[in-house]
Amino acid sequence: MQIVKPSFFAILFILLLSFCYGENQTSSIFNSYNNNTRDNQAEDILEDETTDFSQKPKILKLDILSDLDELQKSTLYVGQYITIEYSLLLFDNAKIVYTEFKPSVESDKKNNISIVEEGAWERDGDYYKISYTFKILNTKAVIPSLVVHVQNRSFQDSMQTSSIALEAQDLKSNKDYCGVVASSMKIIDYTLESYDDKSNMILIELEASNANLEDFKLPHVKDQEFGQGARFGRDISRVNVIARIPKNLSEISFEYFDTNKRDYIPLHIANVVEKVDFEEENRGDLNPKNSFLKLSNVAILVVLLVCIMLTLFKRSYFFAILSFALVAFLIYRIFANTYSIRTLPNAKVLIQPTKHSTELFTITNPTKLEAIDSKNNYFKVNIDSKVGWISKDDTNKK
């Protein structure tokens, strides 16, 4: 420690005192001056050291790896998926405690953003990396700050990124737009059957990449919904769309927006009416009693009426017995195909009575049903105004 020497005026002042008070008193004053100087220096040094110890070093470094300048310059669209990647560097044996967004994406709807897919921290050399896929919900969206909390043996620390403001275009002005933004999209298959006298039921199987397929809507079609087995995600998505369409509709067309071509891409289903290839008894009657009006039953009913009239006018036992036989046969025809069944857990209701038919929905819990017909080892059922087929393997009747 360096000792500050007395100034010239201080020494002169001490010499004057020595003449007045003597050598001992002068030495005491001189020592007192040096001691005070040392004490002041020690206090200054201690204060500096205390200040240094209070400044804890950061034990993490958090960055956004994605090129934000390029992202914000590019044209984005409402419904589009975007992926943001983050990197983290840890020091002094720090470990990740938890990660969060501030404000929370789920709680703050003003950000007009949602998380589609959340990754996990993965080590890449000295760094940890994580990615999040977001869906843009409106023309102005904000990805909130990502906050990472870490801890080592001594203390906790945290760091956050800046928020990311985005602007997007709304594509709803196109009346043929189905609501999907994708890098690719195609129709895998479709099936069609009669629903009632005025409409058919169509099931369309779709596949898309990097797409918000959960927003798909057939334009100009009122009654539609998703069937079972939908799979949504960042990479490949699949969905079954069930819709009721007019019988005279010969073509179905819609457009999705291709993010690679930056344009609307039309998709078509032509010759829709020709796809209805079911026989009348295999079609989805909403009312099981309609089976009474089948042509064969009407013919039997006419013969029965003739026999009854001949029995009354000719009083013939033959026609009387024949009339009773026809009545019994007609009753059998009407009710023989009605079964009381109980489904097994997770029974599948299908569009057609075939093994590879598209699935309408799944009956999760065992349910008691009345089957209105049977064919090819399948029972025909009517559930919530939807007609479908259940394999006998999925019921208590084998």
Secondary structure, DSSP 8 states (H G I E B T S, - for coil): -------HHHHHHHHHHHHHH-HHHHHHHHHHHHHHHHHHHHHHHHHHHHHHHHS----EEEEE-S-HHHHHHS-EETT-EEEEEEEEEE-TT-EEEEEEEES-TTT-GGG-EEEEEE---EEETTEEEEEEEEEE-SSEEEE-EEEEEEE-SS-EEEEE---EEEEEE--TTSTTEEEEEESEEEEEEEEEEE-SSSEEEEEEEEEEES--GGG---TT--SEEE-TT-B--SSEEEEEEEEEEETT---EEEEEEETTTTEEEEEEE---GGG----GGGS--SSGGGGGGSHHHHHHHHHHHHHHHHHHHH--HHHHHHHHHHHHHHHHHHHTT-EEEEB-TTEEEESSSSTT--EEEEE-S--EEEEEEEETTEEEEEETTEEEEEEGGGBS--
